[in-house]
Amino acid sequence: MNQAQQLVERYVAVWHETDPAKRREAIAALWVPDGVHYVGTREVRGYDALEQRVIGSHEKNVRDGGNRFRSTTVRALRDAVTFEWEMFPAPGGDAVGAGFEFLIVDEDFRIRADYQFIVK
């Protein structure tokens, strides 16, 4: 498995993480300290803000919504990694949400900038 695929698998896993300490560790391992995540009109920067963003999505979509995320179509070119993702009911079935992620990474494959495009 290549670095881009590993990064994406860890990225998807952080949105499912229920343990606060493990979630914080995963965020610190994924993003650089001043990493930024953009979605719609929101911009979150740094570990504390990223943690709040992940918690909010987890509570809404995973804990309360009963959904899971999965990635598809991982691509990498220099310092860019892209992938598509789907949100689907945990028991299975058709996707109820989907998006496209464009990541800018550093030389250690940690996220500097994360652009999230919701398409469904």
BAKOL-222865 format. One record per atom (N, C-alpha, C): residue in three letters; x, y, z. Coordinates in steps of 0.001 Angstrom, whole numbers, padded with zeros to 6 digits, always signed. Example, Ala and Ser with C-alpha at 12.3 -4.5 7.8 and 13.67 -1.06 7.14 Angstrom:
ala+013190-005690+007800;ala+012300-004500+007800;ala+013200-003300+007800;ser+012850-002250+007080;ser+013670-001060+007140;ser+012900+000030+007870;
***
This chain:
met+000855-001176+000000;met+000000+000000+000000;met+000903+001242+000000;asn+000565+002243-000794;asn+001405+003424-000886;asn+001030+004481+000172;gln+001860+005500+000294;gln+001654+006538+001310;gln+000329+007258+001166;ala-000071+007537-000054;ala-001337+008248-000277;ala-002516+007409+000202;gln-002520+006139-000130;gln-003600+005255+000298;gln-003634+005141+001820;gln-002481+005013+002442;gln-002414+004943+003905;gln-002942+006220+004542;leu-002564+007357+003986;leu-003044+008646+004490;leu-004567+008715+004429;val-005131+008328+003302;val-006582+008389+003120;val-007291+007434+004081;glu-006759+006256+004282;glu-007376+005323+005227;glu-007369+005894+006646;arg-006267+006521+007043;arg-006201+007133+008374;arg-007135+008344+008459;tyr-007247+009081+007364;tyr-008133+010242+007310;tyr-009586+009814+007522;val-010023+008809+006799;val-011401+008326+006937;val-011628+007789+008351;ala-010656+007084+008890;ala-010798+006489+010231;ala-010991+007549+011313;val-010373+008717+011162;val-010485+009728+012223;val-011924+010210+012383;trp-012710+010202+011322;trp-014110+010647+011389;trp-014999+009615+012084;his-014497+008389+012249;his-015224+007328+012953;his-014783+007180+014404;glu-013659+007765+014772;glu-013059+007538+016094;glu-013947+008076+017212;thr-014199+007240+018213;thr-015055+007627+019336;thr-014258+008012+020582;asp-013036+007536+020700;asp-012210+007823+021877;asp-011538+009190+021715;pro-011798+010143+022641;pro-011236+011498+022497;pro-009712+011532+022424;ala-009017+010748+023242;ala-007553+010762+023228;ala-007018+010207+021907;lys-007593+009122+021432;lys-007161+008542+020157;lys-007466+009494+019006;arg-008615+010194+019088;arg-008983+011150+018048;arg-007954+012280+017982;arg-007586+012833+019146;arg-006587+013916+019178;arg-005252+013439+018612;glu-004839+012228+018995;glu-003582+011672+018465;glu-003647+011510+016953;ala-004774+011025+016463;ala-004935+010818+015020;ala-004901+012141+014269;ile-005535+013172+014830;ile-005521+014492+014193;ile-004103+015027+014131;ala-003362+014899+015228;ala-001982+015383+015262;ala-001089+014607+014294;ala-001388+013334+014090;ala-000603+012533+013148;ala-000958+012849+011695;leu-002196+013268+011443;leu-002645+013545+010078;leu-002282+014942+009590;trp-002499+015962+010419;trp-002313+017350+010017;trp-001056+017943+010639;val-000491+018926+009968;val+000561+019739+010579;val-000108+020626+011632;pro+000651+021186+012595;pro+000023+021954+013678;pro-000898+023096+013219;asp-000543+023780+012151;asp-001396+024871+011671;asp-002185+024453+010427;gly-002427+023143+010297;gly-003190+022630+009160;gly-004574+023247+009105;val-005077+023340+007884;val-006373+023990+007673;val-007298+023063+006894;his-008586+023150+007234;his-009623+022358+006576;his-010689+023340+006100;tyr-011006+023271+004806;tyr-012025+024133+004223;tyr-013196+023269+003767;val-014401+023667+004145;val-015607+023018+003635;val-016679+024100+003549;gly-017258+024263+002365;gly-018238+025341+002171;gly-017614+026678+002540;thr-018278+027417+003409;thr-017759+028721+003832;thr-016938+028622+005116;arg-016807+027420+005659;arg-016061+027239+006912;arg-014576+027039+006662;glu-013791+027595+007571;glu-012353+027382+007605;glu-011988+027044+009041;val-011357+025902+009249;val-010880+025544+010580;val-009376+025339+010496;arg-008667+025887+011485;arg-007205+025855+011456;arg-006674+025438+012821;gly-005727+024521+012798;gly-005074+024076+014025;gly-005796+022909+014665;tyr-005082+022227+015547;tyr-005594+020989+016135;tyr-006908+021155+016881;asp-007038+022202+017684;asp-008277+022373+018454;asp-009485+022541+017543;ala-009348+023396+016538;ala-010457+023636+015605;ala-010746+022383+014766;leu-009696+021692+014344;leu-009887+020457+013575;leu-010612+019415+014419;glu-010228+019320+015687;glu-010897+018364+016566;glu-012386+018679+016696;gln-012721+019949+016862;gln-014128+020326+016966;gln-014882+020019+015676;arg-014250+020224+014542;arg-014876+019912+013247;arg-015150+018418+013136;val-014160+017593+013486;val-014319+016144+013399;val-015398+015673+014373;ile-015378+016187+015600;ile-016393+015805+016587;ile-017787+016152+016076;gly-017964+017358+015544;gly-019275+017778+015039;gly-019786+016869+013936;ser-018913+016537+013001;ser-019314+015647+011910;ser-019604+014251+012441;his-018754+013771+013326;his-018953+012434+013891;his-020293+012340+014610;glu-020569+013314+015463;glu-021827+013281+016222;glu-023038+013319+015305;lys-022996+014190+014311;lys-024132+014337+013392;lys-024294+013132+012458;asn-023210+012720+011830;asn-023314+011731+010754;asn-023104+010287+011188;val-022234+010057+012150;val-021906+008687+012554;val-022708+008297+013794;arg-022497+009014+014889;arg-023179+008650+016134;arg-024696+008747+016007;asp-025199+009923+015641;asp-026646+010138+015575;asp-027249+009657+014260;gly-026513+009795+013160;gly-027045+009435+011845;gly-026895+007971+011482;gly-026030+007252+012221;gly-025848+005831+011937;gly-025144+005542+010628;asn-024307+006470+010181;asn-023626+006309+008900;asn-022151+005987+009083;arg-021528+005569+007993;arg-020098+005305+007914;arg-019579+005999+006658;phe-018272+006216+006624;phe-017619+006796+005454;phe-016689+005769+004834;arg-016524+005863+003519;arg-015529+005051+002823;arg-014945+005887+001699;ser-013694+005605+001384;ser-013013+006358+000321;ser-012952+005528-000952;thr-012829+006246-002048;thr-012640+005620-003353;thr-011680+006476-004161;thr-011096+005909-005172;thr-010329+006621-006182;thr-009264+007554-005592;val-008276+006983-004925;val-007172+007757-004357;val-006142+008031-005448;arg-005715+009291-005531;arg-004678+009695-006494;arg-003681+010597-005791;ala-002432+010545-006233;ala-001401+011418-005662;ala-000512+011941-006780;leu-000107+013200-006642;leu+000822+013823-007570;leu+001598+014885-006803;arg+002869+014651-006634;arg+003742+015549-005873;arg+003196+015778-004475;asp+002787+017003-004154;asp+002299+017289-002797;asp+000772+017336-002726;ala+000111+016723-003687;ala-001352+016706-003715;ala-001864+015264-003655;val-002907+015078-002855;val-003604+013799-002773;val-005085+014101-002935;thr-005748+013362-003793;thr-007194+013524-003960;thr-007869+012176-003762;phe-009109+012248-003323;phe-009918+011041-003246;phe-011384+011422-003179;glu-012193+010493-003584;glu-013641+010633-003462;glu-014072+009839-002245;trp-015180+010242-001639;trp-015692+009512-000487;trp-017204+009437-000551;glu-017712+008450+000157;glu-019159+008264+000257;glu-019531+008082+001718;met-020725+008532+002055;met-021304+008276+003363;met-022503+007367+003120;phe-022555+006269+003864;phe-023622+005298+003643;phe-024127+004784+004986;pro-025352+004284+005045;pro-025877+003738+006294;pro-025008+002577+006783;ala-024733+002531+008084;ala-023880+001479+008642;ala-024356+000074+008291;pro-025671-000186+008268;pro-026106-001537+007899;pro-025883-001864+006423;gly-025580-000853+005624;gly-025382-001050+004186;gly-026420-000287+003397;gly-026283-000326+002112;gly-027221+000364+001245;gly-026538+001431+000413;asp-027346+002213-000265;asp-026848+003248-001161;asp-026278+004433-000390;ala-025365+005128-001024;ala-024754+006310-000427;ala-025810+007380-000168;val-025717+008004+000989;val-026610+009112+001338;val-025866+010439+001294;gly-024570+010383+001020;gly-023744+011576+000891;gly-022482+011216+000137;ala-021853+012214-000473;ala-020619+011962-001216;ala-019846+013259-001339;gly-018555+013110-001574;gly-017730+014289-001723;gly-016402+013979-002373;phe-015626+015036-002519;phe-014301+014977-003129;phe-013354+015728-002210;glu-012215+015138-001945;glu-011221+015734-001054;glu-009962+016039-001845;phe-009431+017251-001645;phe-008169+017667-002257;phe-007251+018068-001116;leu-006183+017297-000907;leu-005262+017533+000190;leu-003916+018016-000335;ile-003351+019008+000335;ile-001974+019421+000100;ile-001183+018901+001296;val-000145+018119+001030;val+000610+017485+002099;val+002055+017983+002127;asp+002701+017792+003285;asp+004115+018142+003383;asp+004964+016928+003001;glu+006275+017035+003168;glu+007180+015948+002769;glu+006981+014673+003591;asp+006347+014783+004755;asp+006058+013615+005593;asp+004634+013088+005403;phe+003957+013579+004386;phe+002570+013215+004077;phe+001622+013596+005211;arg+001877+014746+005836;arg+000940+015316+006804;arg+000203+016443+006087;ile-001058+016607+006399;ile-001928+017538+005676;ile-001639+018976+006074;arg-001343+019796+005073;arg-001202+021247+005270;arg-002534+021929+004999;ala-003211+021500+003928;ala-004498+022085+003553;ala-005414+020973+003059;asp-006672+021058+003479;asp-007675+020045+003178;asp-008895+020773+002623;tyr-009164+020570+001340;tyr-010311+021184+000672;tyr-011365+020104+000486;gln-012507+020266+001128;gln-013565+019273+001052;gln-014735+019822+000240;phe-015108+019083-000796;phe-016222+019466-001654;phe-017334+018446-001464;ile-018464+018890-000949;ile-019617+018023-000771;ile-020381+018029-002097;val-020620+016835-002663;val-021320+016768-003950;val-022691+016121-003847;lys-022972+015501-002696;lys-024297+014879-002518;lys-024701+014998-001075;
***
